[in-house]
Amino acid sequence: MIGDLGRYAGREQAYVKHFLLGGYLEIFAHKIGSVYPEIAYVDGFSGPWQSTGEAFEDTSFGIALAALTRAKATWKGLGRNLKVSAYLVEKSPTAYANLQGVRTLFPDVEIKTYSGSFIDRAPELLKDLPAQAFAFLFIDPKGWAVNMQRITPLLKRPNSEVVFNFMFDFINRFAELQKPPVAASLDRLLIAPGWRAQLAAPPTAGVSQAEHRKTVLVDAFAATLRSLGGYTHVAETTVLRPTQDRPLYSLVYGTRSVTGLEVFRDCQIKALRAQSQVRGVAKLKALAVASHQNELFGSVGDMTPDPTTNFLDGERRAAGEVLLNLVPTAPGAIRWVEVWPQVLARAIVTRAQANALAAGSPAS
């Protein structure tokens, strides 16, 4: 479970990230544990950086290891001995020293730590991951200095999934900078060809310049991740600035499993709704400070209409259009098992919502 929101004051975006990560891993571990004897969690940029809790409850690895510990306990109660291991990498000597206390906090998890660069340690990580384990990779760099080619063997590992934090706002500001070191660094991150030309092209009718740039850059990274990792499904969750309606970063998820995609969509929608709530609170606090008033509104809902509701309504409409395009006219036929994964791949909806659309019922 995610810790007290008060620990995330000024970094509400981290709360959203942890909400999605913890929610997904909780379900992931229970499902994967029925098939695989071990689950391995890999954190390439562990920190801890801004933790305020003694038990690392507001860090990505702390959230992940707590979720995996609960899953292990559940399976133990059912008579199954699920092994859980973690591989944590941190470059900062100070943060790495702080990381050493994690073993005593999670005694049911076999933990190995690595000092140094995730990129440099990737081959060692690949060797250390047990062949029988299903691995979940969490890659959360502070910038964009990630050589995707060098971590490709790790991404391509069978029985693995990944969530990569694509630092969109940072990358967007430097995407057209011509300085050779910056351009070369971006080329190592965005392997997909043609993205610079697409970025320079004018937006299509009805699309703002900001939306155009985000689509081009995020799609280029998604294509890179899909190609290098061999992931069948890649999905993106936009995390916004706490008090501004601007994207800060994108959490890009890659999987080869339709079950993984199904679980991710469920957790993604819950995370987007949580984001709407925490950003509403952050905006209220900012307005209160600016106006020197403690109570400006009766509730978050008094401020502005919830954009998340409108966004998700639009995604359901898009899913309906995808469904209509996929289903052949009579006498043609297609199995539903072939249809719903494609609907979820192209629109942010749950499987239950896709089922309702197919049945002609309202998709709540």
Secondary structure as GFF3:
##gff-version 3
##sequence-region A 1 364
A	DSSP	three_ten_helix	5	8	.	.	.	ID=ss1
A	DSSP	alpha_helix	12	32	.	.	.	ID=ss2
A	DSSP	beta_strand	38	43	.	.	.	ID=ss3
A	DSSP	alpha_helix	60	77	.	.	.	ID=ss4
A	DSSP	beta_strand	83	90	.	.	.	ID=ss5
A	DSSP	alpha_helix	93	99	.	.	.	ID=ss6
A	DSSP	alpha_helix	102	105	.	.	.	ID=ss7
A	DSSP	beta_strand	110	115	.	.	.	ID=ss8
A	DSSP	alpha_helix	118	128	.	.	.	ID=ss9
A	DSSP	beta_strand	133	139	.	.	.	ID=ss10
A	DSSP	alpha_helix	152	155	.	.	.	ID=ss11
A	DSSP	beta_strand	160	166	.	.	.	ID=ss12
A	DSSP	alpha_helix	168	174	.	.	.	ID=ss13
A	DSSP	alpha_helix	180	189	.	.	.	ID=ss14
A	DSSP	alpha_helix	195	200	.	.	.	ID=ss15
A	DSSP	alpha_helix	209	229	.	.	.	ID=ss16
A	DSSP	beta_strand	233	240	.	.	.	ID=ss17
A	DSSP	beta_strand	247	255	.	.	.	ID=ss18
A	DSSP	alpha_helix	258	291	.	.	.	ID=ss19
A	DSSP	three_ten_helix	300	302	.	.	.	ID=ss20
A	DSSP	alpha_helix	307	326	.	.	.	ID=ss21
A	DSSP	alpha_helix	336	346	.	.	.	ID=ss22
A	DSSP	alpha_helix	351	359	.	.	.	ID=ss23
###
